[in-house]
Amino acid sequence: MTQPAVTQRIHALERELGVALLARTTRGVTLTRSGEYFLPYAARMVQIADQAVRDLRASTSGTGGRIHVAYLPHVEVALPAAIMQEFRRRFPSVDLVTSFGHSKQNIEQVERGDVDVAFVAGKGHLPPTVAQRQVALGEMVLAVPASHRFAAVGAVDAKDLRSERLVLFPQHLNPALLEGLMSWLNRHTAGSVTVDAQEPYEHGLELVARAGRPVALVPRDFAARSAVEGVVIRPLSPAPLFEVGAIYRSQDPSPILERFIHVVDEVTSAKPTPPREGGELMA
């Protein structure tokens, strides 16, 4: 479109909405407060239009369409893998694109429309446009130096963490999960938690192995796949549990997404997460 045509369209939109979307000066054009408020909705409308065209072409060409799913590293993988396997079995013609991201990154990507579905750890901190289905429960465990007193016990009582220096994961990776974990720790240690460092899980295990003093809290599934020499994994009592969920845009009209969420519900219903004796959901 030419510039005059664009200007006319914008003026027509502003008249229809009854507000000014752009502030025009001799130095250029900027968004007004109303324009900034309207912009994400406009971007989403463009995304929906593009998605509608892609899905329509796929349905008429027989290719089956496309869906982008973001995995979550380091946590429970059996149920997400079973969901993906079942979806592939039922809809082999759908192009299933996958990627990885931490929970906060996955939430942002779903909200922007960069991915259609993503797995996240923890509950909460979701935008109002994003819905969540619980698919599994994860568990945090303790990684301790082999020479530590905790290495000689079967399960570590949560209240015994009062005198320990802890290595936790950084807040920017998953604010909701860290908030739940800190609440759980404060509840069981009377608020006497000492956080020695905040490092990604891999670095946290290395810090435990080399420093020989701090202990780290990591997901059980990650610990089972990431053996580090000199580090022993011990469960906690009560076991701190967290939700693993599948998130998606609640108003997304894609029929492919609807089929995927249907598979999520069926697989999680057929393979429910068994209650864990001595487990306590973090909140």
Secondary structure as UniProt FT lines:
FT   HELIX           3..17
FT   STRAND          22..25
FT   TURN            26..27
FT   STRAND          28..31
FT   HELIX           33..61
FT   STRAND          66..71
FT   TURN            73..74
FT   HELIX           78..90
FT   TURN            92..93
FT   STRAND          95..100
FT   HELIX           103..112
FT   STRAND          117..121
FT   TURN            128..129
FT   STRAND          130..145
FT   TURN            146..147
FT   HELIX           149..152
FT   STRAND          156..157
FT   HELIX           158..163
FT   STRAND          165..168
FT   HELIX           171..173
FT   HELIX           175..189
FT   TURN            190..191
FT   STRAND          194..198
FT   HELIX           201..211
FT   STRAND          215..219
FT   HELIX           220..225
FT   TURN            229..230
FT   STRAND          231..234
FT   STRAND          236..237
FT   STRAND          239..249
FT   TURN            250..251
FT   HELIX           255..270
FT   TURN            277..278
FT   STRAND          279..281
//
